[in-house]
């Protein structure tokens, strides 16, 4: 019987130990300092890790015969004023926001300036002819960088503003 008693005592001891651990998780909780120290240790090991194998020394190449070089040609600057869009901007049918939008002049696109209108309250407008794809029209000067001589560009009158039905009315 004493053997039986030992078995029951051992079993009760195990049950009590397990009952005491019932509310505790098996995974320890790490503090933010522990996580930070671990991350710093990993980063330091990564920084101090040996680099890849050294690349082999290149073999000396056989001498090559230099190719004849051509004389650089001088690039010709266009003799016309050109506008380049600073950002995506509307191309309008006339020099003002009251005119309908006919196309977009995308950032970086270039167009030849063939006319200008200087009497707008928000600044000058340029009549542009597209160098690439696109519909010609008017672009606000604040949305484009201009290169070339604007003095040679003629000042134009604004076309009639469109009415409610799209028909032309008076000049602004």
N, C-alpha and C positions, 0 to 999 in steps of 0.2 A: 503494500500500500504506500509506503513512503515513496516509491518510484512514481506511482500514479500522482501523488501530491506534487512532486517536482514538475511533472509535465504540466499540471494545471497551473501552477505558480508561474512557470515560464510563459504559458499561453496568455495568462492574464497580464503579465508584464508587457508582452508584445502588443496586446489589444490596447492597453493604457497608453503606450508610446504612440501608437498610430492615432488614437483618439486625440491626443494632444497636438498632433501635427496636422489635423484635418483642415484647419483654416489657413494654413501657411502654404504659399505657392512653392513649387519646387524650383523655380527659377529666381535667382537673387536679383534684386532691383539695383541698377547702377545709378549713381548720381551723375549730374551733368559734368562735374569735375572729372569723374572716372572716364566718361566718354571722351572728353576733351584730351585728357592725358593719353588715352589709347590712340586717338586720331593723330596727335602730335608725334607719338612714338612711331606709328606707321609711316607718317610723312618723312620723318628723319631717316628711317631705314630706306625709304625709296630714294631720297636725295643722296644717301651715302652708298647706295648699291653700285657695284661696278658696272661700267658701261659695256656696251657690246664689244665684240672682238674687234681688234684693230684691223683696219682695212689694209690689204696687201699694198706694198709699194708698187706704183705703176711702172710698167716697163718703159724704157725710153723709146719714144716713137721714132720711126724713120723720118728723116727730114722731108718736108713737103715743099714743093715748088710754089712760091707765092703767085697767086693769080694776079693778072694785071687789074689795076683798079681804074675805074672810070672817073673822069673829072666830074665832081658834083655840079649839077645844073642848078642855076638860080631859080628859086620858086618865085612865081609871079604873083604879086599881090593884086587882087581884083581891083579894077579902077571904079568900082561902084560901091555904094553903101550897102552893107549887109546887116541884117538883124538876126541875132541868135536868141532863142527863147531861154530865159532864166529858169522858168518853170512852165508847167502845162498852162496854156492860156487860150482864151477864146479868140477865134478869128471872126470878125463881124463884117456885116455888109456896109457899114459906115463907121465914121470916127466918133463913136460914143456908145454908151451902154444902152441907149434906147434903140439901137439897131439890132436886128436879129443875129444870132450866132449862126455862121455858115460852116465852120469847121473848127478843129483844134490845132494849135501850134504847140507841139510837144517839146518838152525841155531838151535842149541841145540841137533842135532842128534849126536850119538856117534858111533865110529867104532874102531876096534882093529887095531893097527899099526903092520904090519907084515914085513915091509921092509922100507928102506929109501934110498934116492938118494941125496947126499950132493954136487954134482958138478954143480949145476944149478947157472946161474948168478944172479937169483933173490932170492936165498935161497934154503933151503932143501925142498924136496917133500917126502910125506909119502905114501907108498902103504898100503891101508886100506882094511880090510874085514868088511863089514857092519854087525853090530849087529842086526839091524832091517831090514826093507825092503830097497832094493837098490842094485845097481850094484857096485861091487868092482872095485877099480881103484886107481889113484894117486890124492892126494890132496896137494895143496901148504901149507907149514908150517905156513905161515903168516895168513892163514884163519882159523886155528884150534888151540885150546889150547890142550896141551898134558899132560896127567897125567901118572904116572908110570915110569918105567926105560927104557929110550931110548937107553941106552948103550947095552942092551940085544937084541935090534932090529938090524938085519943084514943089512949091506950096500949092495945095489944091483946095478947092471949095468942097464942102461936105455935100453929099448927095441928099435929096429930100428924105426926111424921116418917114418910115412906114406908118400908115394909119392903122386903125383897128382891124381892118379887113386885109391888111398887107399891101394896100395901094399907097403910093407916095403922097405925102402931104407937103407942107412948106419946109423950107430950109431952116435949120435951127439958128 
